[in-house]
C-alpha cells in the first residue's frame, strides 16, 4: 500500500457522496442533532405555525426519516466493507508473521544443532 495504512487507502477511495453520507450519519448520531430537533419541534408546537395535528410537521419528519435512514444504511454498508478490508489486512499480516516465525524457528533449530555438534566435538577432543 505504499506506506499507507489500509484505513488511509479506504478513506481516499471513498467518493464525495460517501464522505458526505458518512459525515451526515455521524452528525445524526450526536446530541447536537437531538437538541436541534427538540428546539425545532418546540418552536413548531409552541408557535402557531400550523394547527394540531401538525400535518406538515409529520410530512417533514417522515421525509427526514426516509432520507436519514437511507444515509445511515449506506454508512453502515461502507463500515461493513471497511471492516472486511481491515480483516483482510489483518489476515495478510498474520500470514506474513506466521511465515517469519516459522523461518525463525528453523534458524533457531539449526543454531541449536550447530551448538550441540560443536559441544560434542569439544567433548570428544578431551
Secondary structure, DSSP 8 states (H G I E B T S, - for coil): -TT--HHHHHHHHS-HHHHHHHHHHHHHTSHHHHHHHHHHHHHHHHTTSS-TT-HHHHHHHHHHHHHHHHHHHHHHHHHHHHHHHHHHHHHHHHHHHHHHHHHHHHHHHHHHHHHHHHHHHHHHH-
